[in-house]
Amino acid sequence: MSDITISLRWAAEHPETVGAIYLDAPVCSLSFAAERTPGNASPAMLDFMRQEAARHLKAYHVGNRRELSAHPDNPLNNYRPIARAGIPILAIRNGQDQSVLPESNIDIFAERLQQAGGRIQIIRRDLFGHHPHGLDDPSPLTDFILDNYPEAE
């Protein structure tokens, strides 16, 4: 399972331990792999995603995509604690990402988080695919962390 999904789950379960979150081409939907079809994935990608989906179903002890999508640990369903805690998020959204479709991941997460009063800033990289991660100029990330990281007591 994606480190991003685990990071969002940790933040939702332990918001008092999180000062800020950085997401880069994030998986925000547990069912992202199960939602792939011949219409939104190449044959090679579809085969890989079907294998991933089977692992996700098993890991979350559910039988189908709908149950996985509705799972309470799915970040698309478990964003409210992050919003309530006011944890700021910086996310990179890659518009040409064919691995983790932003339309069914970060776009939905960001909308729900903002509707719940959460804080998210999105850096759009419309011409990038899933890779490369990171930014050529890391100053937006370092500025975000320095601006939002709680002061040491």
Backbone hydrogen bonds, N-H to C=O, Kabsch-Sander energy under -0.5 kcal/mol:
donor,donor_aa,acceptor,acceptor_aa,energy
6,I,2,S,-1.9
7,S,3,D,-2.6
8,L,4,I,-2.7
9,R,5,T,-2.2
10,W,6,I,-2.7
11,A,7,S,-2.4
12,A,8,L,-2.1
13,E,9,R,-2.2
14,H,10,W,-2.8
17,T,14,H,-2.3
18,V,15,P,-1.5
19,G,17,T,-0.5
21,I,88,P,-2.2
23,L,90,L,-2.9
25,A,23,L,-0.5
25,A,92,I,-1.8
28,C,26,P,-0.7
32,F,29,S,-1.8
35,E,31,S,-1.4
36,R,33,A,-1.3
40,N,37,T,-1.5
41,A,37,T,-0.7
46,L,42,S,-3.2
47,D,43,P,-2.0
48,F,44,A,-1.9
49,M,45,M,-2.9
50,R,46,L,-2.2
51,Q,47,D,-1.7
52,E,48,F,-2.3
53,A,49,M,-3.0
54,A,50,R,-2.0
55,R,51,Q,-1.8
56,H,52,E,-2.4
57,L,53,A,-2.7
58,K,54,A,-1.9
59,A,55,R,-2.7
60,Y,56,H,-2.1
61,H,58,K,-1.1
62,V,57,L,-2.3
68,L,64,N,-2.0
69,S,65,R,-2.9
70,A,66,R,-2.0
71,H,67,E,-0.6
71,H,68,L,-0.8
74,N,71,H,-1.7
76,L,28,C,-0.8
77,N,74,N,-2.8
78,N,74,N,-1.3
83,A,79,Y,-2.2
84,R,80,R,-3.3
85,A,81,P,-1.9
86,G,82,I,-0.7
86,G,83,A,-1.1
87,I,82,I,-1.7
89,I,119,R,-1.2
90,L,21,I,-2.7
91,A,121,Q,-2.8
92,I,23,L,-2.5
93,R,91,A,-0.5
93,R,123,I,-2.8
94,N,92,I,-0.6
95,G,93,R,-0.7
95,G,125,R,-1.3
96,Q,125,R,-0.5
96,Q,128,F,-2.6
97,D,94,N,-1.6
101,L,99,S,-0.6
104,S,101,L,-1.0
105,N,102,P,-1.0
107,D,102,P,-2.6
109,F,105,N,-2.5
110,A,106,I,-3.0
111,E,107,D,-2.0
112,R,108,I,-2.5
113,L,109,F,-2.9
114,Q,110,A,-2.6
115,Q,111,E,-2.3
116,A,112,R,-1.4
117,G,114,Q,-1.8
118,G,113,L,-3.2
119,R,87,I,-0.5
120,I,118,G,-0.5
121,Q,89,I,-2.8
123,I,91,A,-3.2
123,I,121,Q,-0.5
124,R,122,I,-0.7
125,R,93,R,-3.2
128,F,125,R,-1.7
129,G,131,H,-0.7
141,L,138,P,-0.6
142,T,138,P,-2.5
143,D,139,S,-3.0
144,F,140,P,-1.9
145,I,141,L,-2.5
146,L,142,T,-2.6
147,D,143,D,-2.5
148,N,144,F,-1.6
149,Y,145,I,-2.4
